[in-house]
Amino acid sequence: MDRLKEEREFWVLYRDVMAEKGVDISRFYADAAESVKQDFSTPGAKADFVELCISGCSPEILAFLVWLLRHSPQVSNWWQSTLGDRRKRQKTKVTLENAASTIENVFAPMLKADEKIREKLAHSRFLMPKELIAQLRLYARFITFGELLAADPGIHSLTEFVRYLLVGYVKRATGRFCDRNVSGLIGELGEYAEYDEVAQRMWRHRNYERLDEHLSSLADGLNAMGIVMAEKTKT
């Protein structure tokens, strides 16, 4: 059984949809990762980024986590103001999931059986049912992102949450915690100007196991997506 089947299907679908719009998404993310690396203010942080990638991290996933950590206060404020309180998010999530299920149950079987209809849609501006269903469910997962933060009383902010993701992803991608390299990336943030390997190790000993118990599936997912992106970039 292919343990990365779902991630591969998602990446291929996403890449193909963007290709139809004239966007080479693999190149886009590679350029974005390089931009994040160049934005580091110190040679040490750039070197830490490179070392982590050599050790097994995906540049794209690592760059995304660094970007999210750097902008987490703004992202958190945007998320709250855009999606509202928990009740509103839950209602929106149910609406999107119901819409995806309706399309899947009513339209997908019909279009699957009719090659001509499927071919016409593929050459139009309309999304294929499979693509629309996947996007609706992706949005539903995004909307409930806040519930992950609320699930553990020890997660006090999006910044803390992303710190866990960074540590958890690096551990899965490299097989080690790489505290020196991770502290170098975190130390780039203004509020962590004096952050070093000892501080990172102390944070990890206090927090990692507890957070990993609840959030390990997210770090696993990032690692799987990084593997698939690397495979598809080479092909």
TATAMO-V411571 format. One record per residue. RES is the residue in one small letter. PHI is phi in whole degrees, 0 to 359 (* if undefined). Layout:
# TATAMO-V411571
<<RES/PHI> <RES/PHI>>
This chain:
# TATAMO-V411571
<<m/*> <d/279> <r/289> <l/251> <k/303> <e/296> <e/295> <r/296> <e/297> <f/296> <w/295> <v/297> <l/298> <y/298> <r/297> <d/291> <v/298> <m/291> <a/296> <e/297> <k/267> <g/84> <v/248> <d/275> <i/293> <s/297> <r/294> <f/301> <y/290> <a/296> <d/294> <a/296> <a/297> <e/296> <s/296> <v/298> <k/298> <q/289> <d/283> <f/298> <s/275> <t/234> <p/300> <g/298> <a/294> <k/299> <a/295> <d/297> <f/299> <v/296> <e/299> <l/295> <c/292> <i/297> <s/282> <g/135> <c/285> <s/284> <p/303> <e/293> <i/293> <l/298> <a/296> <f/299> <l/292> <v/297> <w/299> <l/294> <l/295> <r/293> <h/251> <s/302> <p/299> <q/292> <v/298> <s/297> <n/295> <w/297> <w/298> <q/294> <s/288> <t/280> <l/257> <g/76> <d/280> <r/298> <r/298> <k/295> <r/297> <q/296> <k/296> <t/294> <k/301> <v/298> <t/299> <l/294> <e/295> <n/295> <a/296> <a/298> <s/295> <t/296> <i/298> <e/297> <n/282> <v/262> <f/265> <a/302> <p/300> <m/294> <l/289> <k/295> <a/276> <d/242> <e/296> <k/294> <i/296> <r/297> <e/293> <k/296> <l/296> <a/296> <h/258> <s/252> <r/274> <f/277> <l/286> <m/293> <p/308> <k/300> <e/291> <l/296> <i/299> <a/298> <q/290> <l/299> <r/289> <l/295> <y/296> <a/298> <r/293> <f/297> <i/297> <t/270> <f/305> <g/297> <e/295> <l/294> <l/291> <a/284> <a/293> <d/238> <p/297> <g/278> <i/267> <h/264> <s/198> <l/296> <t/301> <e/297> <f/298> <v/289> <r/300> <y/298> <l/301> <l/298> <v/294> <g/295> <y/293> <v/301> <k/299> <r/287> <a/284> <t/250> <g/85> <r/222> <f/280> <c/50> <d/304> <r/296> <n/292> <v/296> <s/297> <g/295> <l/288> <i/293> <g/296> <e/290> <l/282> <g/306> <e/285> <y/244> <a/300> <e/260> <y/289> <d/218> <e/300> <v/295> <a/296> <q/295> <r/296> <m/296> <w/299> <r/296> <h/296> <r/278> <n/238> <y/299> <e/299> <r/296> <l/291> <d/296> <e/299> <h/261> <l/241> <s/300> <s/297> <l/289> <a/295> <d/300> <g/296> <l/298> <n/296> <a/298> <m/294> <g/296> <i/297> <v/294> <m/299> <a/295> <e/297> <k/285> <t/291> <k/283> <t/274>>
